[in-house]
Amino acid sequence: QVQLVESGGGLVQAGGSLRLSCTASGSIFRLSTMGWYRQAPGNQRELVAAITRGGSTNYADSVKGRFTIARDNAKSTLYLQMNSLKPEDTAVYYCNAETASGSYVYWGQGTQVTVSS
């Protein structure tokens, strides 16, 4: 089993920055790709950014150039640096992790990010 715990959400004005963290515990040796998803009220959960164990990254078009995903495998921690935040970035952000085979997918409990205009 793997447990994911997010932190770092909050309220920020448009143009501001936040950094989210996600710490993994449990059978972390099984984890491969990790990522951040978000879900705004009335919308489906969407991928924000993902990173492989080797460091390859993938971003949603809406956040490219503003958000940066990183992971520290030694600390079992995933990060999302969010700059130039916009009101449309307001959502609950979820940490996600998968095993290499994709057979198991884990989710954190979510952290609220609110961007005021």
C-alpha positions in Angstrom: 0.0 0.0 0.0 1.0 3.6 -0.6 -0.2 6.7 1.2 0.0 10.1 -0.4 -0.3 13.3 1.6 -0.6 16.7 0.0 0.2 20.1 1.5 0.8 23.7 0.4 -2.6 24.7 -0.9 -4.3 28.0 0.0 -5.6 31.3 -1.1 -3.5 33.5 -3.3 -4.1 36.6 -5.5 -3.9 36.3 -9.3 -0.3 36.5 -10.4 1.0 35.0 -7.2 2.7 31.7 -6.5 2.2 28.5 -4.5 4.2 25.3 -4.1 2.4 22.0 -3.5 4.1 19.1 -1.9 3.1 15.4 -1.8 4.9 13.0 0.4 4.6 9.3 -0.2 4.9 6.5 2.4 4.4 2.8 2.4 5.6 0.6 -0.5 7.1 3.5 -2.4 9.6 1.3 -4.2 6.7 0.3 -6.4 6.0 3.8 -7.7 6.8 4.9 -11.2 5.0 7.9 -12.7 3.7 10.5 -10.3 1.5 13.5 -11.1 -0.8 16.3 -10.1 -4.4 16.4 -11.2 -7.0 19.1 -10.4 -10.8 19.2 -10.3 -12.8 22.4 -10.3 -16.5 22.4 -9.3 -18.6 21.0 -12.1 -15.6 19.8 -14.0 -13.9 16.5 -14.6 -10.6 15.8 -12.9 -7.8 16.7 -15.3 -4.1 16.1 -15.5 -2.0 19.1 -14.7 1.5 17.6 -14.8 3.3 14.3 -14.6 6.8 13.1 -14.1 8.4 9.7 -14.5 10.9 8.2 -12.1 13.6 9.2 -14.5 12.5 12.8 -14.6 10.6 13.1 -17.9 7.8 15.6 -17.6 4.4 16.2 -19.2 2.2 19.3 -18.8 -1.3 20.4 -19.6 -1.2 23.1 -22.2 -3.0 25.5 -19.8 -0.1 25.4 -17.3 3.0 25.2 -19.6 5.5 27.9 -18.8 3.8 28.6 -15.4 3.9 25.4 -13.5 6.9 23.1 -12.8 6.7 19.6 -11.5 9.6 17.9 -9.7 10.3 14.9 -7.5 12.8 14.0 -5.0 13.0 10.2 -5.0 15.3 10.2 -1.9 12.6 12.1 0.1 9.7 10.3 -1.6 8.2 13.8 -2.3 6.6 15.3 -5.3 6.3 19.0 -5.9 4.4 21.4 -8.0 5.6 25.0 -8.3 2.8 27.2 -9.5 3.7 30.7 -10.7 1.6 33.4 -12.4 -1.6 31.9 -11.0 -4.9 32.7 -12.6 -8.4 32.5 -11.2 -9.1 29.6 -13.6 -6.4 27.6 -11.7 -8.8 27.4 -8.7 -9.5 23.8 -8.0 -8.8 20.9 -5.6 -5.3 19.5 -6.5 -4.7 15.8 -6.1 -1.4 13.9 -6.0 -1.3 10.7 -8.0 1.1 7.8 -8.2 1.2 4.7 -10.3 3.2 1.5 -10.2 5.3 0.7 -13.2 2.8 -1.8 -14.6 0.0 0.7 -14.1 -1.9 -2.0 -12.1 -2.1 0.2 -9.0 -3.0 3.8 -8.9 -3.0 5.9 -5.7 -4.5 9.2 -4.8 -4.0 11.8 -2.1 -6.9 13.4 -0.3 -6.5 16.7 -2.2 -5.6 20.2 -1.3 -7.6 23.3 -2.2 -6.0 26.1 -4.3 -8.0 29.3 -4.6 -6.9 32.2 -6.8 -8.7 35.4 -6.4 -8.9 38.0 -9.1 
